[in-house]
Amino acid sequence: MVEERKIAVEEQFDNDARLYLSKHLTPEKKREKDRILDLVRNKAKYEKVLDIGCGPGTISEDLLGISEQVWGIDISERMIKTAIERFKETKFNHKINFSV
């Protein structure tokens, strides 16, 4: 049963990967991300941050502002491919890593 649930979750996020960015980069979602980041912001930078369930890297991108290196992991291979594509041509590509 656990394996069936895992497969269902993977399929759901794989299917949603293409539309995820357009649905989750709204002003309301940005305010929500800012509230989350306010919980971990301080004057010092973190050396490394792990973004569990990173999806296409929307919060990973923000975490670059408070850390030297970000590692994003997600169950969905398509989400990770989307995240990698988003960052591969940016100045941050050496500071951010994504993995399934």
N, C-alpha and C positions, 0 to 999 in steps of 0.2 A: 504493500500500500504506500509506503514512504517513497519508494522508487517511482511509482506511478505519479505521485504528487509532484515529485521533482521534475519529471518529464513534462508534465502539464504546465508547470511554471516556466520552464525553459521555452516551451513552444509559445506560450502567451507572450513572453518578452521578445522572442525572436520575431514573432509576427508583428509586434508593436514597434520594433526598432526604427523603421523608416519614418513613422509619424510621431515618434516620441519627442523629438526636438521641437516640432511645431506646437505640440500640445503642452510642453513643459517649460517653454521659454517665454511665458506670459508675464506681465507685470506682477500679477498675484503670486506666481511661483517665485519670482525674483525676491519679493518681500519675504516669502517663506524661507528661502535660502539665506537671506540676510539675517533673519532671526536665528537660524541654526548656527551660522558663522559667528554671530555675536557671543554665543555660548563658549566658543573656544579661542576667540581673539584675545591677545594680550600684547604687550609691547615687544616681547621676545618672539623670534621665529622658531618654529619647530624644525627639527632636522628632517624628519620623515613623517608622512601622514598616510594612513591606509583608508581608502574610501571603499567600504564594503557595500556592494550593490550599486556600483558607480553608474550603471547604465551607459549612456553615451558621453559621460564625463562632464555633465553640467555643473555639479558641485566640485568635482576634481579641479576644474578650471579656477573656481574661487579659492580652493585650498592652496593653490600656487601662491596666493598673496600672503599666506601665513606660514609657509613651509618651504624648505629648500628642495624637497623631492616629494612627489605624490605617486603612490601606487594605487591603482584602481582595479578592483576585481568585481566580476559579475558572473552570474550563472549563464547568461545569454551570450552566445558566440557572436551573434549579429550586433548586439549592443557594444561589445568590445571592438568589433570591426569598425563600427561607426565612430567610437571614441578615438581609435587609432587614426582614422581618416581625418577627423577634426583637428588633430594636433600634429600630424606628420610634417606639415609645412610651416609650422609656427616657431617662434623663437623659444618656445617652452618645450619642444620635443625632447630635449636632453634631460629635462627635469620631471617628466611624467611617463609612467609606464602602466600599461593595461594588460590584464590577463584574465582568462576564463578560469 
